[in-house]
Amino acid sequence: PEGVVICNTSLQVIMRNKLAQDMIGASRYIRQITDNNSALYKAVKTEQEITAEAVVKQEDGHEICLETKASPIYDENNNLTGGVAYLKDITMNMKVAGVIDKLIGDISDIQAYLKTV
C-alpha cells in the first residue's frame, strides 16, 4: 500500500489518504507544502517527475524511510493543476540492504584473509 498526497499549484494539500497521514504523522496535518526539498514541491515547481527518499521521525520516536514518487498533474488543456505524490515505506528494504552490504564486506574480508594463508 502507498500513501497518496495531492496538492494544487499553490502547493496547498487538497487530498490525502489515511496511510499518507499515518506516514507523515497524525498530529502533523500538513495543509501546505513548504519544504522546497520535498519531491512534491519540486515536481510542481519544475513540472518533472521526481523520486526521492527521506527519513521521517514518527510521533513515537522511531524513524521510517519513505520513498516518494511525485508527478505534476495537468488538466485537459495541458495546464498544470497541481501534483501528486505516492509515499512508500521502504524501511525494511533499507535494513535488508544494510545487512547484505555488511555480509558482502565480511565475505570480502574473509577472501582477503584466505589469500594470505
N, C-alpha and C positions, 0 to 999 in steps of 0.2 A: 504493500500500500504506500501511497505517496501523499504528502501534504500538498495542497494547492493554494496559491495566493494570486489574486487578480487585482491589478490597480489600473487607474485611468492615467492619462498623460500628465496630470498634475501630481502623480505618484501617490494619490490617495487610495488606500486599500478599499476596494468596493465589495470584494467577496473573499472568503477563505473557508476551507473545510476544517472540521474539528481536529483532524490529525495535524494539520499545519499549525493550528493554535496550540496544540499539546507540545509539538516540537519546539516552537518558539518560546512557549511558557504561558500558561493560562492567565497569569496576572499581568503579562506584558501584552495587552491588547493593542497591537500596533495599528494606528489609523493612517499613518503617513510614512512612506519610505523616505528616510532622510540620510541613510548611510550610503554615501556615494561610492563605496566599495562593494556594495551588495550587487549580486548578479541581476536582480530585478531592476534596480536603479540603472545599471549600465545598459541593460537590454532596451529599456525605454529611451534612454538618452542617446544611444548610438544606433538604435534600430538594427541591432545584430543579436544573434543567438549567443548566449553566454553560459558557460558551465563553470562552476566554482565549488570549492569545498571550504567549509568553515566549521570551527569548533564552537558549540553553543553550550553555555553553562545552564543547567536546568535549575529549577527552583529548589530542589533537594540537594544541590551542590555537585551532583555528578555531571560530567561533560559528555556530550554526544557529538559525533562528527556528521555533518549534513552535506550531502551533495545537492547542489541547486542547479537546475537547468531552467534558464529563463529565456523567453522569446517575446518580441514585440507582437502586438495584435493590431490588425488592420480591419477597417470596415469594407463594405462592398465597393467603395470608390477608391480603395487603396490609401485611405487616410489613416494615420496612426491613431489608435483609440486607447492604447494602454499597453499593458504587458501581463504575462502570466508566468508564474514560477512554480516548478514542481520540486518539492523537497523530499529527499530520500535519506533515511538514517543509514549511514554506511559504517557505523561504529564497529560492528563485528567484522566487517571486511577489512578495516584498518588494523584491527587487533590480529587477525589471521595473517595479514601481510607482514606485520611486525614479527610474528613467530616464524614465518617462512624465511624472512631476511636473516633472522638470528640463526636458524638452522643452516642456511647456506653459508653464513660466516663460520659457524662451527665446523662444517664439513671442509671448508677451505683450510681452516687451521689444522684439522686432522690430516688432510692431504699434504700440507706443507711439512708437518711433523714426520709423517711416514717417509717422505723423501729424504729426510736427514738420517733415518735409521738404517 
